Amino acid sequence: MLTDLAHERSVDMVERSYFGHDIPGDGFGPEWELSQLSGVIGTGENVGLSDESNGTAMWSLFDAWVASPTHLENLLRPEFNRIGIGVVEVPTLRPERTIKVVTQVFAIAIGPVRRV
C-alpha cells in the first residue's frame, strides 16, 4: 500500500515536472499522504533525485538523507512502523544514465493500512 503511494508520488513529480515535499494543488506531501490512508495517524516522507549510475545512486541518496537532520529523523523515528519506497527512472540524453526520482513514505499505523 505505502509502496504504491510512494511510487505515485514519484510518478507525479516526473509527470508534472516538479520536485519537493509540496505537491502543486494538493499541499504538503505528508499531509496529502495522511489524507489518502486509513489506519494511519501520522506520515513522513523523504524525496530524492539522482542522475548517478544505478550502482551508486541509492547509496548517494541514503548518504544525503543521513546528512540531513529532518530526513534522518524520518529514517530513525521509532513511531514509524511502516514504509513504502517508490522509484521512477527517467531516460536522459546519455544512454548509460537515468534520473532516479525516489520517494520514501513513512507511516504510523494503528491497524491495517488501506487507501481511502
MOJOPE-V318949 format. One record per residue. N is the residue number from 1. BURIAL is + if it has 9 or more other C-alpha atoms within 8 Angstrom, else -. Layout:
BEGIN
N,BURIAL
N,BURIAL
END
This chain:
BEGIN
1,-
2,+
3,+
4,+
5,+
6,+
7,+
8,+
9,+
10,+
11,+
12,-
13,+
14,+
15,-
16,-
17,-
18,-
19,-
20,-
21,+
22,-
23,+
24,-
25,-
26,-
27,+
28,+
29,+
30,+
31,+
32,+
33,+
34,+
35,-
36,-
37,+
38,+
39,+
40,+
41,+
42,-
43,+
44,+
45,+
46,+
47,+
48,+
49,+
50,+
51,+
52,+
53,+
54,-
55,-
56,-
57,+
58,-
59,-
60,-
61,+
62,-
63,-
64,-
65,+
66,+
67,-
68,-
69,-
70,-
71,+
72,+
73,-
74,+
75,-
76,-
77,-
78,-
79,-
80,+
81,+
82,+
83,+
84,+
85,+
86,+
87,+
88,+
89,-
90,+
91,+
92,-
93,-
94,-
95,-
96,-
97,+
98,+
99,+
100,+
101,+
102,+
103,+
104,+
105,+
106,+
107,+
108,+
109,+
110,-
111,-
112,-
113,+
114,-
115,-
116,-
END
